[in-house]
Amino acid sequence: MYSIRELGLLDQGQDGVFENIVKLAHQTLGAPVALVSVIDDANERQVFKARRADASRGLLGAHLMESWYTPLSHSLCNEVRIRDRSLIVQDMARDPSFRHHPAVTEYGVLAYIGAPIHGPANDPIGAVCAMDNCVRIWSEKDRSNIETLADLCSQQVLLRAALQTIKRIA
């Protein structure tokens, strides 16, 4: 199987398909931040394949517009990858599992919804997510939307793996 590096998932810069998925996440969930990220374990970081952030909505948005990655210690999407299931938190500051997380204490994230992106071996490699710096009640429709968007990302990753296989055979 192909690594996320071989599939070009660690390359920086805009990626049209993932940009469109983030645009849909931003529009359908109405949160100021939406991301498609993959986890680069070798370098202990989360890499953004696509991002939308309203920089006027606090430190989180400003940081995301400055960098294409964050350390794994600051990654909520890594929590999604580790759990290999959707993560929905309405008030992170009150959640004992997350109240001391650097994304909360340093970037001001209060609400998070994310779903895993799977690689060619069906292993979780990242997440699609939306975040807010306000407490937010995520609905069942929100959960369905983020999971559908994560499935679209997973399908894109599978297409990239298939193209790599075709290139190797040709």
C-alpha positions as CSV (number, residue, x, y, z in Angstrom):
1,M,0.0,0.0,0.0
2,Y,1.0,3.6,-0.4
3,S,2.0,6.0,2.3
4,I,0.4,9.4,2.7
5,R,3.7,10.8,1.4
6,E,3.6,8.6,-1.8
7,L,0.0,9.8,-2.4
8,G,1.1,13.4,-2.3
9,L,-1.0,14.1,0.8
10,L,1.9,15.8,2.6
11,D,2.5,18.3,-0.2
12,Q,1.7,21.8,0.8
13,G,-0.5,24.1,-1.2
14,Q,-4.0,24.1,-2.4
15,D,-5.7,20.9,-3.5
16,G,-8.8,21.4,-5.6
17,V,-10.9,18.4,-4.5
18,F,-10.1,18.9,-0.8
19,E,-10.7,22.6,-1.1
20,N,-14.2,22.0,-2.4
21,I,-14.9,19.6,0.4
22,V,-13.8,22.1,3.0
23,K,-15.9,24.7,1.3
24,L,-18.9,22.4,1.7
25,A,-18.0,21.8,5.4
26,H,-17.8,25.5,6.0
27,Q,-21.1,26.2,4.3
28,T,-23.1,23.3,5.6
29,L,-21.9,23.5,9.2
30,G,-21.7,27.3,9.5
31,A,-18.6,27.1,11.7
32,P,-15.8,29.7,11.3
33,V,-13.1,27.0,10.7
34,A,-13.2,23.9,8.5
35,L,-10.3,21.6,7.7
36,V,-9.2,18.5,5.8
37,S,-6.1,17.3,7.6
38,V,-3.8,14.2,7.5
39,I,-1.5,13.1,10.2
40,D,2.2,13.0,9.5
41,D,3.4,10.7,12.3
42,A,7.0,10.8,11.1
43,N,7.2,14.6,11.7
44,E,4.7,14.6,14.6
45,R,2.4,17.1,12.9
46,Q,-1.1,17.5,11.4
47,V,-0.9,18.8,7.8
48,F,-3.8,20.7,6.3
49,K,-4.8,19.6,2.8
50,A,-7.4,22.3,2.8
51,R,-8.6,24.9,5.2
52,R,-11.2,27.7,5.6
53,A,-10.8,30.0,8.5
54,D,-12.3,33.3,9.5
55,A,-9.1,35.0,10.9
56,S,-11.3,37.6,12.6
57,R,-12.8,35.0,14.9
58,G,-9.8,34.5,17.3
59,L,-6.5,32.9,17.6
60,L,-7.5,29.7,15.9
61,G,-8.5,31.3,12.6
62,A,-5.4,33.5,12.6
63,H,-3.0,30.6,13.3
64,L,-4.6,28.5,10.5
65,M,-4.1,31.3,8.0
66,E,-0.4,31.5,8.9
67,S,0.6,27.8,8.7
68,W,-0.1,24.6,6.8
69,Y,0.4,22.4,9.8
70,T,0.2,22.2,13.6
71,P,2.1,20.0,16.0
72,L,0.2,16.7,16.9
73,S,0.0,18.0,20.5
74,H,-2.4,20.7,19.2
75,S,-4.4,18.4,16.9
76,L,-8.0,17.4,17.6
77,C,-8.1,15.6,14.3
78,N,-5.5,13.2,15.6
79,E,-8.0,12.3,18.3
80,V,-10.4,11.4,15.6
81,R,-7.8,9.3,13.8
82,I,-6.8,7.5,17.0
83,R,-10.4,6.7,17.9
84,D,-11.3,5.9,14.2
85,R,-14.8,7.4,14.7
86,S,-16.5,10.7,14.6
87,L,-15.8,13.1,17.5
88,I,-18.4,15.7,18.5
89,V,-17.8,18.0,21.4
90,Q,-20.2,20.9,22.1
91,D,-18.2,22.6,24.9
92,M,-14.6,21.6,25.1
93,A,-13.9,23.9,28.0
94,R,-16.3,21.9,30.2
95,D,-15.4,18.4,28.8
96,P,-12.9,16.7,31.2
97,S,-11.2,15.0,28.3
98,F,-10.4,18.2,26.4
99,R,-10.5,21.2,28.8
100,H,-6.7,21.2,29.0
101,H,-6.0,20.4,25.4
102,P,-3.7,23.0,23.7
103,A,-6.3,23.6,20.9
104,V,-8.7,24.8,23.7
105,T,-6.2,26.6,25.9
106,E,-4.0,28.2,23.2
107,Y,-6.4,28.6,20.2
108,G,-9.7,29.0,21.9
109,V,-11.5,26.0,20.3
110,L,-14.8,25.4,22.2
111,A,-16.8,23.3,19.7
112,Y,-15.5,20.6,17.5
113,I,-17.0,18.1,15.0
114,G,-14.8,15.7,13.0
115,A,-14.9,12.4,11.1
116,P,-12.1,10.1,10.0
117,I,-10.6,10.0,6.6
118,H,-9.4,6.4,5.6
119,G,-6.4,5.4,3.5
120,P,-6.1,2.6,0.9
121,A,-5.7,0.0,3.7
122,N,-8.9,1.4,5.4
123,D,-6.6,2.8,8.1
124,P,-7.5,6.3,9.5
125,I,-5.1,8.8,8.2
126,G,-6.7,12.1,9.1
127,A,-10.0,13.9,9.5
128,V,-12.5,16.4,8.1
129,C,-13.6,18.8,10.8
130,A,-15.3,22.0,11.7
131,M,-14.5,24.1,14.8
132,D,-15.9,27.1,16.6
133,N,-14.7,29.4,19.3
134,C,-18.2,29.5,20.7
135,V,-20.1,26.6,22.3
136,R,-22.2,24.9,19.7
137,I,-24.9,22.3,19.7
138,W,-24.1,20.0,16.7
139,S,-27.1,18.2,15.3
140,E,-27.5,14.7,13.9
141,K,-27.6,16.4,10.4
142,D,-24.2,18.0,11.2
143,R,-22.9,14.5,12.1
144,S,-24.2,13.1,8.9
145,N,-22.8,15.9,6.8
146,I,-19.3,15.7,8.3
147,E,-19.3,11.9,7.9
148,T,-20.3,12.2,4.2
149,L,-17.6,14.7,3.6
150,A,-15.0,12.4,5.2
151,D,-16.2,9.6,3.0
152,L,-15.7,11.8,0.0
153,C,-12.1,12.5,1.1
154,S,-11.5,8.8,1.6
155,Q,-12.7,8.1,-1.9
156,Q,-10.3,10.7,-3.2
157,V,-7.5,9.1,-1.4
158,L,-8.5,5.7,-2.9
159,L,-8.5,7.3,-6.4
160,R,-5.0,8.6,-5.8
161,A,-3.8,5.2,-4.8
162,A,-5.4,3.6,-7.9
163,L,-3.6,6.2,-10.1
164,Q,-0.3,5.4,-8.4
165,T,-0.9,1.7,-9.1
166,I,-1.7,2.5,-12.8
167,K,1.5,4.5,-13.1
168,R,3.6,1.7,-11.6
169,I,2.1,-0.8,-14.0
170,A,2.4,1.4,-17.1
